[in-house]
Amino acid sequence: MRTILKYLCLVCVTSLLAACGESGGSTSMKGQVLEKVQSPDGLVAATSTREAGDEDTPASYRVYIEKSRDPAQAVEVMEADRSDAPRLRWLGPGDLQIAMECGQIHHFANFADVWSAGESKEKADQVLMLLDNQDVCPVSGEAAPAAAPANP
């Protein structure tokens, strides 16, 4: 009985380590990193990623917010497809603008609280998101080219 308990404990610990482990230094982010922009105060960073699509599924874009010194704690704030890559711009230390020409938004959070492992939630940095999603995408799923300026 004691051997069985030791074996079960070993299996549980191994499973936990495998679930928590990171391969190749990656974080919890999905896809290939496209852009990473530090906030003006340097406390947090915004990162956009792209997951490749195929003939049946369009490419997917995600935006994450993370503490600059603890990127493993990334929080997903947006997921979209049928768009060009989102552009990230800090408007202030806690204000991020996410701009897209068009797109189908599957998930969007208008704020995120981020903190490092071991910190209390009271020490969280709050980031507010502003989504600038212009126009409707054409049926093909690709962003439409920018309109030419009108001649006066």
C-alpha positions in Angstrom: 0.0 0.0 0.0 2.8 2.4 0.9 4.5 1.7 -2.4 1.3 2.5 -4.3 1.0 5.8 -2.4 4.6 6.8 -3.2 4.0 5.9 -6.9 0.8 8.0 -7.0 2.6 10.9 -5.4 5.4 10.7 -7.9 3.0 10.6 -10.8 1.1 13.7 -9.4 4.3 15.7 -8.9 5.6 14.8 -12.3 2.3 15.8 -13.9 2.3 19.1 -12.1 5.8 19.8 -13.2 5.0 19.0 -16.8 1.9 21.2 -16.7 3.8 24.1 -15.2 7.0 23.7 -17.2 7.9 26.0 -20.1 9.5 24.7 -23.2 12.1 26.9 -24.8 11.6 29.8 -22.5 8.1 30.5 -23.8 5.4 32.1 -21.8 1.7 31.4 -21.8 1.3 33.4 -25.0 0.0 31.6 -28.1 1.6 32.2 -31.5 4.6 34.0 -32.9 5.5 37.4 -31.3 5.0 40.3 -33.7 5.5 43.3 -31.5 6.3 44.0 -27.9 6.0 47.6 -26.6 7.0 48.7 -23.1 4.7 51.2 -21.3 6.2 54.7 -20.7 6.9 53.9 -17.1 8.5 50.5 -18.0 6.3 48.6 -15.5 4.2 46.6 -18.1 4.5 45.6 -21.7 2.0 44.9 -24.4 2.7 42.1 -26.9 0.9 41.1 -30.1 1.1 37.6 -31.5 0.0 35.8 -34.7 -1.1 32.2 -35.1 -0.9 31.0 -38.6 -4.1 29.9 -40.3 -4.7 27.5 -43.1 -7.1 27.3 -46.1 -10.1 26.8 -43.7 -9.1 29.0 -40.8 -7.8 32.6 -41.0 -4.7 33.7 -39.1 -5.5 34.7 -35.5 -4.0 37.7 -33.6 -3.8 38.1 -29.9 -2.7 40.9 -27.6 -1.3 40.3 -24.1 -0.4 42.6 -21.2 2.4 41.5 -18.8 4.6 42.8 -16.0 7.9 43.7 -17.6 9.9 41.7 -15.0 7.5 38.7 -15.0 6.4 37.9 -18.6 5.2 34.4 -17.6 2.1 36.1 -16.1 0.8 37.4 -19.4 -3.0 38.3 -19.5 -4.8 38.0 -22.9 -6.8 41.1 -23.6 -7.8 40.6 -27.2 -8.2 37.9 -29.8 -9.2 38.6 -33.4 -9.0 37.3 -36.9 -9.9 38.4 -40.5 -7.6 41.4 -40.0 -4.2 42.8 -40.4 -1.9 42.6 -37.3 -3.0 44.9 -34.5 -0.9 48.0 -33.9 0.0 48.8 -30.3 0.6 52.3 -28.9 0.8 53.5 -25.3 -1.2 56.7 -24.7 0.2 56.9 -21.1 1.6 54.6 -18.4 -1.6 52.7 -18.0 -3.4 53.4 -21.3 -2.9 51.2 -24.3 -4.5 51.8 -27.8 -5.0 48.7 -30.0 -5.7 49.7 -33.6 -6.9 47.5 -36.4 -8.1 48.3 -39.9 -10.9 45.8 -39.5 -11.4 42.4 -38.0 -13.6 39.9 -36.2 -13.1 40.4 -32.5 -13.6 37.1 -30.5 -12.4 38.4 -27.2 -11.7 41.9 -25.8 -11.1 43.1 -22.3 -11.2 46.9 -21.7 -8.8 46.6 -18.7 -6.3 44.1 -17.2 -4.8 43.8 -13.8 -1.3 42.4 -13.9 1.1 41.6 -11.0 4.2 39.4 -10.6 4.2 36.0 -8.9 4.4 36.4 -5.2 2.9 39.9 -5.1 -0.4 40.6 -3.6 -3.3 41.8 -5.8 -3.1 45.2 -4.1 0.2 45.8 -6.0 -1.3 45.1 -9.3 -0.8 47.5 -12.2 -4.1 48.2 -14.0 -4.0 48.9 -17.8 -6.9 50.3 -19.7 -7.4 49.3 -23.3 -8.8 51.4 -26.1 -9.8 49.5 -29.2 -9.8 51.4 -32.5 -11.4 48.9 -35.0 -12.2 50.7 -38.2 -14.4 49.6 -41.1 -15.9 46.2 -41.9 -13.6 43.6 -43.5 -14.4 42.4 -47.0 -15.7 38.9 -47.5 -12.2 37.6 -48.3 -11.2 38.2 -44.7 -8.2 40.4 -45.5 -8.1 44.0 -44.5 -9.1 46.5 -47.2 -6.5 48.8 -48.5 -6.5 52.4 -47.1 -8.8 54.7 -49.1 -7.2 57.3 -51.3 -7.6 60.9 -50.1 -10.4 62.7 -51.8 -9.5 65.5 -54.2 -11.1 68.8 -53.2 
